[in-house]
């Protein structure tokens, strides 16, 4: 009987030790999982803040774009109005109409001509060479 009681007591102690060991492993896993959850939660919170900031910037950009488009429309309408007024005044005044229909003088045409450039250096060379002042004796 003592032997059976001793065996049962040993088995109970082993079961208790196994349960305590499993409890320790489970609590370590729980702590590790809680750390992972904390890290992931911080990442999600950071991502949500970034999304909110980007949405806000996008909305502000859309508002600025709409304002610029409105300003562009107004500027285009103003330019068309001015162009129409200039055309009406040109058509109403025969002297101005004849002057605007005449060809530009050769010197003015020369000022507006531009050769084709292969590089920025060619353009800079052309700019520096085209308007050189004549010598003092000429």
C-alpha positions as CSV (number, residue, x, y, z in Angstrom):
1,X,0.0,0.0,0.0
2,X,2.8,2.4,0.9
3,X,4.5,1.4,-2.4
4,X,1.3,2.2,-4.3
5,X,0.9,5.5,-2.4
6,X,4.6,6.4,-3.1
7,X,4.2,5.6,-6.8
8,X,1.0,7.6,-7.0
9,X,2.7,10.4,-5.1
10,X,5.7,10.3,-7.5
11,X,3.3,10.2,-10.5
12,X,1.4,13.2,-9.1
13,X,4.6,15.1,-8.5
14,X,5.8,14.4,-12.0
15,X,2.5,15.5,-13.4
16,X,2.7,18.6,-11.3
17,X,6.2,19.3,-12.5
18,X,5.2,18.7,-16.1
19,X,2.2,21.1,-15.6
20,X,4.5,23.8,-14.0
21,X,7.0,23.4,-16.9
22,X,4.2,23.7,-19.5
23,X,2.8,26.7,-17.6
24,X,6.3,28.3,-17.7
25,X,6.7,27.6,-21.5
26,X,3.2,28.9,-22.2
27,X,3.7,32.1,-20.2
28,X,7.0,32.7,-22.0
29,X,5.2,32.3,-25.3
30,X,2.5,34.6,-24.2
31,X,5.0,37.3,-23.2
32,X,6.7,36.9,-26.6
33,X,3.4,37.1,-28.4
34,X,2.5,40.2,-26.5
35,X,5.8,41.8,-27.5
36,X,5.2,41.0,-31.1
37,X,1.6,42.4,-30.9
38,X,3.0,45.6,-29.4
39,X,5.5,45.9,-32.2
40,X,2.9,45.2,-34.9
41,X,0.5,47.6,-33.2
42,X,3.1,50.4,-33.3
43,X,3.8,49.7,-36.9
44,X,0.1,49.8,-37.8
45,X,-0.3,53.0,-35.9
46,X,2.7,54.5,-37.7
47,X,1.3,53.4,-41.0
48,X,-2.2,54.8,-40.2
49,X,-0.6,58.2,-39.4
50,X,1.4,58.1,-42.6
51,X,-1.8,57.3,-44.6
52,X,-3.7,60.1,-42.8
53,X,-0.9,62.6,-43.6
54,X,-0.7,61.5,-47.2
55,X,-4.5,61.8,-47.6
56,X,-4.3,65.3,-46.1
57,X,-1.5,66.4,-48.4
58,X,-3.4,64.9,-51.4
59,X,-6.5,66.8,-50.5
60,X,-4.5,70.1,-50.1
61,X,-2.8,69.4,-53.4
62,X,-6.2,68.9,-55.1
63,X,-7.4,72.2,-53.6
64,X,-4.3,74.0,-54.9
65,X,-4.7,72.4,-58.3
66,X,-8.4,73.4,-58.5
67,X,-7.4,77.0,-57.5
68,X,-4.6,77.1,-60.1
69,X,-7.0,75.7,-62.8
70,X,-9.5,78.5,-61.9
71,X,-6.8,81.1,-62.1
72,X,-5.6,79.7,-65.4
73,X,-9.2,79.8,-66.8
74,X,-9.5,83.4,-65.7
75,X,-6.2,84.3,-67.2
76,X,-7.1,82.6,-70.5
77,X,-10.4,84.4,-70.5
78,X,-8.7,87.7,-69.9
79,X,-6.1,87.0,-72.6
80,X,-8.9,86.2,-75.1
81,X,-10.7,89.3,-74.2
82,X,-7.6,91.4,-74.7
83,X,-6.9,89.7,-78.0
84,X,-10.4,90.4,-79.2
85,X,-10.1,94.0,-78.1
86,X,-6.8,94.4,-79.9
87,X,-8.3,92.8,-83.0
88,X,-11.4,95.1,-82.9
89,X,-9.1,98.2,-82.6
90,X,-6.8,97.0,-85.3
91,X,-9.8,96.4,-87.6
92,X,-11.3,99.8,-86.8
93,X,-8.2,101.8,-87.5
94,X,-7.0,101.5,-91.2
95,X,-3.5,102.9,-90.4
96,X,-3.0,100.4,-87.6
97,X,-4.4,97.6,-89.8
98,X,-2.0,98.4,-92.6
99,X,1.0,98.7,-90.2
100,X,0.1,95.3,-88.6
101,X,-0.3,93.6,-92.0
102,X,3.1,94.9,-93.2
103,X,6.2,92.6,-93.1
104,X,8.7,93.1,-90.3
105,X,11.9,94.9,-91.1
106,X,14.9,92.7,-91.8
107,X,16.7,93.7,-88.6
108,X,13.7,92.6,-86.5
109,X,13.4,89.3,-88.4
110,X,17.2,88.8,-87.8
111,X,16.6,89.3,-84.0
112,X,14.0,86.6,-84.0
113,X,15.9,84.0,-85.9
114,X,17.5,81.2,-84.0
115,X,19.6,78.4,-85.4
116,X,19.1,74.8,-84.2
117,X,21.4,73.8,-81.4
118,X,23.0,70.5,-80.7
119,X,23.8,71.2,-77.1
120,X,23.5,73.8,-74.4
121,X,27.1,74.9,-75.0
122,X,26.2,75.8,-78.6
123,X,23.3,77.9,-77.4
124,X,25.5,79.7,-74.9
125,X,28.1,80.3,-77.6
126,X,25.4,81.7,-79.9
127,X,24.1,84.0,-77.1
128,X,27.5,85.5,-76.4
129,X,28.5,85.9,-80.1
130,X,25.3,87.4,-81.6
131,X,25.1,90.8,-79.9
132,X,28.8,91.8,-79.9
133,X,29.3,95.6,-79.9
134,X,31.2,97.0,-82.8
135,X,34.7,98.5,-82.1
136,X,34.9,102.1,-81.1
137,X,36.4,103.2,-84.4
138,X,33.5,101.7,-86.5
